[in-house]
Amino acid sequence: MLCTQPGQPGYDLEVCRIYRGEQAIAGAGDQQNDARMFHFWSSRRAPELCGPDGAACRGAAAGLWAEIRAAAERWYDRSEACEFTTFVAYEYSVGDSVNLHRNVVFKNANVPKFVTSSVEAPKAYQLWEALRRDCLDAGTGCDVLAIPHNSNLSNGQMFYSGYPGATDDAQRRERAELRARVEPLAEIFQIKGDSECRNGLFEVLGGPDEACNFEKLRSPEEPVEDCGSGFGTEGGFRLEGCVSRLNYVRYALLEGLRQKELLGVNPLKLGIVAATDTHLAATGAVSEAGFPGVRAQEHTPAQRLSMPEMLEGADARMWPLLNNPGGLAGVWAPENTREALFEAMRRRETFGTSGPRIAPRLYASWQFEADLCDDPNLVARASAAGVPMGSDLPPRADGAAAPALVFSALGDPATPRAGLERLQVVKGWLDDSGRMHQSVHDVAVGSPAASEPLPACGDPRPRGAASLCSVWRDPDFDPSRAAVYYGRVLQVPTCRWSELECAALPESERPEACSDGTVPSHIRERAWTSPIWYDPGS
């Protein structure tokens, strides 16, 4: 508002002229939009714009917050049709190269008058404390959650279990409880890549998981520095610096088990969602076909297929070719209302997909029967006898040998030619030395894709299964050891957006990216369920 409304103090300052695009940033070339964003981040709350005490910027932010609240209220369908649900929300953005951003979502219209940004709360724990003070414990009916996103660019900081300022276990335990209360979910996928897992990281034992090579901004073949048991201090947004196992949600879940052993609290008991983050106000535009790019300057195939380059004057690297159309979040709720959706998110009954509208279900019990998948009332039976994704297994029943998981998935009805290839259960646990272990189990197979040639783009033949289901019992269950399980659905291979873009161009107009192998021609789209936890002490 200070930079966009003529007559406002500071309207004619250089930082405002750059923000409005009236003054170019030297060296940024055709990446002016991104350069402006980073320039404004570095200049925010500048005294010449905000005043010596920052009051002008705080007042302008309050006005924008009021507009956001009004827009959310205007478009929320409160009728019996329940066709469209909005939430009052904002993004907490830390303006540095490790991209420690969070989406802050409120349950209802009872929200704080002012939002807490990274200016007031530069550290994540300060954000949690502010949300507790201004919302959760304010006595106003306010409820809120924060969703970490883009952990793959965080150099291990997003899920690192440090407790700055906490001097004893009681204070660390309180901090861990607050984190668990505020952050029940994590984003596993978006335009800037996959944050599930990566092969070959520090003290992660178990065979390589080929599916972990999916949509990586830093190539699986790149010889990256490993952060080890620590974290890096900078570079993630430049695709530089060390890579940590705590960049990835799978190992964050295992770090949560470690913290539970140390403190008696699991601060990383995370459900799963996915998102787009294209900043195009088109959150459902996730098709590989017709991908418009991420930023406003990606108008042409040549721009979208361009190779990564440093953005001069900003702490970032642009990578149009490595981006993808983004993912979707799914919520299992009884109705499409704020209250129902938020409560489902709070209990972690959520899932994420890499774009297709795959619908997975995961339940666990000590007593599921082997024929459960054949029952048309599967969901009702599973709900009655077990717990859904996002839950803890109940105490082990007498005589129960191992937990059983029923895992089902429906393929995207809009893409019947791209069916489901397989269902996998991913298990994680810690050994007596605290090392992380992972195992991946194929529990249902609809298409033996490894033995089939990759389909040509536009091949009309249907492949894969329309749905898959399995009842799986852990063959290596140790009742004395905590474990976490989640489901992964893999689609049959399909053409990546870049391959479709290249195929549509005359051969003479295809850029280098169409033939140099920087990105794969085909991908296996997928979905991830929220986990289910086993705690031997429960």
C-alpha positions in Angstrom: 0.0 0.0 0.0 2.8 2.4 0.8 4.4 1.7 -2.6 1.2 1.3 -4.7 -0.9 4.3 -3.7 0.2 7.7 -5.0 0.4 10.3 -2.3 1.6 7.8 0.4 4.8 8.9 2.2 7.6 7.0 0.5 5.8 6.4 -2.8 8.6 8.0 -4.8 11.4 6.2 -3.0 13.7 4.0 -5.1 12.6 0.9 -3.3 9.0 1.6 -4.2 9.9 2.4 -7.9 11.7 -0.9 -8.1 8.7 -2.7 -6.4 6.3 -1.2 -9.0 8.6 -2.2 -11.8 9.2 1.4 -12.9 13.0 1.0 -12.3 14.9 -2.0 -13.4 17.5 -3.8 -11.3 20.8 -3.9 -13.0 22.0 -7.4 -14.0 18.7 -9.1 -13.5 17.8 -9.3 -17.2 14.4 -10.8 -17.8 14.2 -12.0 -14.2 13.0 -8.6 -12.9 10.0 -10.0 -11.1 12.1 -12.3 -9.0 14.8 -9.7 -8.5 12.2 -7.2 -7.2 10.9 -9.7 -4.7 14.4 -10.3 -3.2 15.2 -6.6 -3.4 12.1 -5.8 -1.4 12.8 -8.5 1.1 16.2 -7.0 1.8 14.7 -3.5 2.0 11.6 -4.2 4.1 11.0 -2.1 7.2 13.6 0.4 5.8 13.4 3.5 8.0 13.0 5.8 5.0 9.8 3.9 4.0 8.4 2.7 7.3 9.6 5.5 9.6 12.1 5.2 12.4 9.9 2.9 14.5 8.3 0.9 11.6 4.8 2.2 12.4 4.0 3.1 8.8 4.7 -0.4 7.6 2.9 -2.0 10.5 -0.2 0.1 9.8 -0.1 -0.7 6.1 0.2 -4.4 6.9 -2.8 -4.2 9.1 -4.8 -2.7 6.3 -3.8 -5.5 3.9 -4.6 -8.1 6.6 -8.1 -6.6 6.9 -8.5 -6.9 3.1 -7.5 -10.6 3.2 -10.0 -11.3 6.0 -12.7 -9.6 4.1 -12.0 -11.5 0.9 -12.0 -14.8 2.8 -15.4 -14.0 4.3 -16.8 -12.8 1.0 -16.0 -16.0 -0.9 -16.8 -18.6 1.8 -19.9 -20.4 0.8 -21.9 -20.8 4.0 -24.9 -22.2 2.2 -26.0 -25.8 2.3 -24.3 -26.3 -1.0 -20.8 -26.0 0.6 -19.3 -25.5 -2.8 -16.3 -23.3 -1.8 -14.4 -23.0 1.4 -11.9 -20.3 2.2 -9.5 -19.8 5.1 -8.0 -16.7 6.5 -4.3 -17.3 6.1 -0.9 -15.8 5.2 2.6 -16.9 4.5 5.4 -16.4 7.0 8.4 -15.8 4.9 12.0 -15.6 6.1 14.0 -13.5 3.5 17.2 -15.6 3.4 18.6 -18.3 1.3 17.3 -21.3 3.3 13.7 -20.7 2.5 12.2 -21.4 6.0 8.6 -20.5 5.0 5.4 -21.5 6.6 1.7 -21.2 5.6 -0.3 -20.0 8.6 -4.0 -21.0 8.4 -6.7 -20.0 10.9 -9.7 -22.1 11.6 -12.3 -19.4 11.5 -12.8 -15.6 11.4 -11.6 -15.2 15.0 -8.1 -14.1 14.1 -5.5 -11.7 15.6 -5.8 -8.0 14.5 -2.2 -8.1 13.5 -0.2 -10.9 12.0 3.3 -11.9 13.1 5.8 -11.8 10.3 9.5 -12.8 10.3 10.3 -9.1 11.1 8.7 -9.5 14.5 9.6 -13.2 14.8 12.7 -14.0 12.8 12.9 -17.6 14.3 10.3 -20.3 13.9 9.9 -20.8 17.6 9.1 -17.1 18.0 6.3 -17.5 15.5 4.9 -20.4 17.5 5.1 -18.4 20.7 3.3 -15.5 19.0 0.6 -17.7 17.6 0.1 -19.2 21.1 -0.1 -15.8 22.7 -2.3 -14.1 20.0 -4.5 -17.0 19.0 -4.4 -20.4 20.7 -4.4 -19.1 24.3 -6.0 -15.7 23.7 -9.5 -16.9 24.8 -11.1 -15.6 21.6 -12.1 -18.9 19.9 -9.0 -18.6 17.6 -7.3 -21.7 16.4 -4.4 -21.9 14.0 -1.8 -24.2 12.4 1.4 -23.5 10.5 2.6 -25.7 7.6 6.3 -25.8 6.8 6.9 -25.8 3.1 9.9 -26.3 0.7 12.0 -28.1 3.4 14.1 -29.4 0.5 15.7 -26.0 0.2 16.3 -25.5 4.0 19.9 -27.0 4.3 18.4 -29.1 7.2 17.1 -26.2 9.2 13.4 -26.7 8.7 13.2 -29.9 10.8 16.3 -29.5 12.9 15.4 -30.2 16.6 17.4 -27.4 18.2 16.0 -25.5 21.1 17.6 -22.1 21.2 17.2 -20.4 24.5 16.0 -23.5 26.3 18.4 -24.4 29.1 17.0 -27.7 30.4 14.9 -30.6 29.4 11.7 -29.1 30.8 12.1 -26.0 28.6 13.0 -28.2 25.6 9.9 -30.3 26.3 7.7 -27.3 26.4 9.1 -26.1 23.1 8.6 -29.5 21.5 5.0 -29.6 22.7 4.4 -26.1 21.3 5.8 -27.1 17.9 3.6 -30.2 17.8 0.6 -28.1 18.7 1.2 -25.5 16.0 2.7 -27.6 13.2 0.8 -30.9 12.7 1.4 -30.9 8.9 4.2 -30.6 6.4 4.3 -30.0 2.7 5.9 -32.9 0.8 5.7 -31.7 -2.7 5.3 -28.4 -4.7 6.6 -26.6 -7.8 10.1 -26.4 -6.3 10.4 -30.1 -6.1 10.0 -33.2 -3.9 10.6 -33.1 -0.2 9.9 -36.8 0.6 13.4 -38.4 0.6 16.8 -38.7 -1.0 19.2 -41.6 -1.3 22.6 -41.8 0.3 22.2 -39.4 3.2 24.0 -39.5 6.6 23.2 -42.6 8.8 20.0 -43.5 6.9 20.1 -47.3 6.5 18.2 -49.5 4.2 18.3 -50.2 0.5 18.1 -47.3 -2.1 14.6 -46.2 -2.9 14.5 -45.5 -6.7 11.3 -43.5 -6.3 13.3 -40.9 -4.1 14.8 -39.6 -7.3 11.6 -37.9 -8.3 11.6 -34.2 -9.2 14.8 -33.2 -7.4 16.0 -29.6 -7.9 19.5 -30.9 -7.1 20.1 -33.9 -9.3 20.4 -37.3 -7.5 23.7 -37.7 -9.4 25.1 -34.4 -8.1 27.9 -34.9 -5.7 26.5 -32.8 -2.9 28.0 -32.1 0.6 26.1 -33.9 3.3 25.3 -31.9 6.4 25.8 -34.9 8.6 24.1 -34.6 12.0 24.0 -30.8 11.7 22.7 -28.3 9.2 23.9 -25.7 6.8 23.6 -22.0 7.3 22.9 -20.8 3.8 22.6 -21.6 0.1 19.5 -23.8 -0.3 17.6 -21.3 -2.5 20.8 -21.0 -4.6 20.8 -24.9 -4.9 24.1 -24.7 -2.9 25.3 -25.6 0.5 25.0 -28.9 2.2 22.1 -31.3 1.8 20.7 -32.7 5.1 18.5 -35.7 5.7 16.3 -33.2 7.6 15.5 -31.5 4.3 13.1 -34.4 3.8 9.8 -35.3 5.5 10.6 -39.0 5.8 13.6 -38.4 7.9 11.9 -35.6 9.9 9.4 -38.3 10.9 12.3 -40.4 12.2 13.8 -37.4 14.0 10.5 -37.1 15.7 10.9 -40.6 17.0 14.3 -39.7 18.3 13.0 -36.6 20.1 10.2 -38.7 21.7 12.9 -41.0 23.1 14.9 -38.0 24.5 12.1 -35.8 25.7 8.9 -37.9 25.9 7.4 -35.6 23.2 7.4 -36.0 19.4 7.6 -32.4 17.9 7.6 -33.8 14.4 4.4 -35.8 14.3 3.6 -34.6 10.8 0.7 -35.2 8.5 1.2 -34.8 4.8 0.0 -32.3 2.3 1.2 -30.9 -1.1 0.8 -27.6 -2.9 1.5 -25.6 -6.0 3.2 -22.3 -4.9 3.1 -20.9 -8.4 1.8 -17.6 -7.2 -0.6 -17.6 -10.2 -3.8 -17.7 -8.1 -4.6 -21.0 -9.9 -4.0 -23.6 -7.2 -5.6 -26.5 -9.1 -3.6 -25.9 -12.3 -1.4 -28.9 -11.9 -1.5 -30.7 -15.2 1.7 -31.6 -17.0 0.0 -30.6 -20.3 -0.1 -26.9 -20.8 2.0 -26.0 -17.8 2.2 -22.1 -18.0 5.4 -21.8 -15.9 5.8 -20.4 -12.5 6.6 -16.8 -12.8 5.1 -14.1 -14.9 8.1 -13.9 -17.2 7.8 -17.5 -18.3 5.7 -16.8 -21.3 7.4 -18.9 -24.0 8.7 -22.5 -24.3 12.2 -21.1 -24.5 11.8 -19.3 -21.1 10.1 -22.3 -19.5 12.8 -24.7 -20.8 15.7 -22.5 -19.7 18.5 -23.9 -17.6 19.2 -22.8 -14.0 20.9 -19.5 -13.6 21.9 -17.2 -10.8 19.8 -14.2 -10.2 22.3 -11.3 -9.9 21.8 -9.2 -6.9 19.6 -11.7 -5.1 20.3 -14.7 -2.9 18.7 -17.2 -5.2 19.0 -19.2 -8.4 16.2 -19.4 -11.0 15.5 -22.9 -12.4 12.5 -22.9 -14.8 13.3 -26.3 -16.4 13.6 -28.0 -13.0 10.2 -26.7 -11.8 7.0 -28.8 -12.1 3.3 -27.9 -12.1 2.9 -28.5 -8.4 0.8 -30.8 -6.2 -2.5 -31.0 -4.4 -3.6 -31.4 -0.8 -6.4 -33.8 0.1 -8.4 -33.8 3.3 -10.7 -36.5 4.5 -13.5 -34.6 6.2 -17.2 -35.2 6.6 -18.2 -31.9 4.9 -16.7 -29.0 3.0 -16.7 -26.4 5.8 -13.9 -24.5 7.6 -14.5 -26.4 10.8 -14.6 -29.8 9.3 -11.6 -29.3 7.1 -9.5 -27.7 9.8 -10.3 -30.4 12.3 -9.3 -33.0 9.7 -6.0 -31.1 9.2 -5.5 -30.9 12.9 -5.9 -34.7 13.3 -3.6 -35.2 10.2 -6.3 -37.1 8.1 -4.7 -35.6 5.0 -2.7 -36.6 2.0 -0.7 -35.0 -0.8 -0.3 -35.7 -4.5 2.1 -34.6 -7.2 -0.8 -33.3 -9.2 -3.2 -36.1 -10.2 -6.4 -36.4 -8.2 -5.4 -39.8 -6.7 -7.5 -40.6 -3.6 -5.6 -42.8 -1.1 -6.9 -44.3 2.2 -4.7 -45.8 4.9 -6.0 -47.5 8.1 -4.2 -49.6 10.7 -5.4 -52.1 13.3 -4.3 -55.2 15.1 -7.2 -57.2 13.8 -7.9 -56.4 10.1 -9.0 -59.5 8.1 -7.3 -60.4 4.9 -10.4 -60.1 2.8 -11.2 -56.5 3.8 -10.4 -55.1 0.3 -13.2 -57.2 -1.1 -15.8 -55.5 1.1 -17.7 -52.6 -0.5 -18.0 -51.2 3.1 -14.3 -51.1 3.5 -14.1 -47.6 4.9 -16.8 -48.2 7.5 -15.3 -51.5 8.6 -11.7 -50.1 8.7 -12.9 -47.1 10.7 -14.7 -49.3 13.2 -11.8 -51.7 13.7 -8.8 -49.4 13.2 -7.4 -45.9 13.0 -7.0 -43.7 10.0 -3.9 -42.0 8.6 -2.5 -39.4 11.0 -3.2 -41.5 14.1 -1.4 -43.6 16.7 -2.0 -47.4 16.7 -3.9 -48.3 19.9 -2.1 -50.5 22.5 -1.3 -53.9 21.1 -4.1 -56.4 21.5 -3.4 -59.6 23.3 -2.0 -62.2 21.0 -1.5 -59.7 18.1 1.6 -60.5 16.2 2.0 -57.4 14.1 -0.1 -54.4 13.0 -2.0 -54.7 9.7 -2.5 -51.8 7.3 -5.3 -51.6 4.8 -4.1 -49.3 2.0 -6.4 -48.4 -0.9 -6.3 -45.9 -3.7 -8.5 -44.7 -6.5 -6.8 -43.3 -9.7 -7.5 -39.9 -11.1 -10.8 -40.3 -13.0 -9.8 -37.4 -15.3 -6.7 -39.4 -16.6 -7.9 -43.0 -17.1 -5.0 -43.7 -19.5 -2.6 -43.1 -16.7 -3.6 -45.7 -14.1 -1.9 -46.8 -10.9 1.3 -48.8 -11.0 1.6 -49.9 -7.4 1.0 -49.2 -3.7 3.9 -49.1 -1.3 4.1 -48.9 2.4 7.2 -47.0 3.7 8.3 -47.9 7.2 10.8 -46.0 9.4 12.4 -46.8 12.7 15.6 -46.1 14.8 18.1 -48.7 16.0 19.7 -48.9 19.4 22.5 -46.5 18.2 20.0 -43.9 17.1 20.6 -44.5 13.4 17.6 -44.1 11.0 16.3 -47.1 9.1 13.9 -47.3 6.2 12.2 -50.0 4.2 9.8 -49.9 1.3 7.3 -52.6 0.6 5.3 -53.2 -2.6 1.9 -54.2 -1.3 -0.2 -54.1 -4.5 1.0 -54.0 -8.1 -1.3 -53.0 -11.0 1.3 -52.7 -13.8 4.8 -54.2 -14.0 6.1 -50.9 -15.3 9.8 -51.9 -15.0 9.4 -54.4 -17.8 7.4 -52.2 -20.1 8.8 -49.6 -22.5 8.1 -46.0 -21.7 4.9 -44.8 -23.6 5.1 -42.2 -26.3 3.6 -38.9 -25.4 0.0 -39.0 -26.5 -0.2 -42.8 -26.6 -3.9 -43.5 -26.2 -3.7 -46.9 -24.7 -4.8 -47.2 -21.0 -2.1 -48.5 -18.7 -2.2 -49.4 -15.0 -5.1 -50.0 -12.6 -8.1 -47.8 -11.9 -7.8 -48.7 -8.2 -5.7 -50.8 -6.0 -6.1 -52.2 -2.4 -4.1 -54.4 -0.1 -4.1 -55.6 3.5 -0.5 -55.7 4.6 1.0 -57.0 7.8 4.5 -55.9 8.9 6.7 -59.0 8.4 9.5 -57.5 10.5 7.6 -56.0 13.4 9.4 -55.6 16.7 7.0 -54.8 19.5 9.7 -53.1 21.5 10.6 -50.6 18.9 8.7 -47.4 17.8 7.9 -47.2 14.1 6.2 -44.9 11.6 4.3 -46.1 8.5 3.0 -44.2 5.5 1.6 -45.1 2.1 2.9 -44.1 -1.3 0.9 -44.5 -4.5 2.8 -44.6 -7.8 1.2 -43.9 -11.2 2.4 -45.5 -14.4 5.1 -43.5 -16.2 3.8 -40.5 -18.1 5.5 -37.7 -20.0 6.9 -34.8 -18.0 5.7 -31.3 -18.9 9.1 -30.5 -20.4 8.9 -33.5 -22.7 5.4 -32.5 -23.8 6.6 -28.9 -24.4 9.6 -30.2 -26.5 7.5 -32.6 -28.5 5.2 -29.7 -29.5 8.0 -27.6 -30.9 9.5 -28.0 -34.4 12.8 -29.8 -34.1 14.7 -26.7 -35.2 13.3 -24.7 -32.4 14.0 -27.1 -29.5 16.4 -25.7 -26.9 19.3 -27.7 -25.4 17.1 -28.9 -22.6 15.1 -31.0 -25.0 18.0 -33.4 -25.6 20.7 -33.1 -22.9 19.1 -35.3 -20.3 19.0 -32.7 -17.5 15.5 -33.8 -16.6 13.9 -37.1 -17.4 11.4 -37.5 -20.2 9.0 -39.4 -18.1 7.9 -39.3 -14.4 5.8 -41.4 -12.1 3.2 -39.1 -10.6 2.2 -40.1 -7.1 0.4 -39.6 -3.8 1.5 -39.9 -0.2 -0.7 -40.6 2.8 -0.2 -39.2 6.3 1.6 -41.6 8.6 0.4 -43.9 11.3 2.7 -44.3 14.4 3.4 -47.3 16.6 4.7 -46.4 20.1 5.6 -49.4 22.3 5.0 -47.3 25.4 1.4 -46.4 24.6 
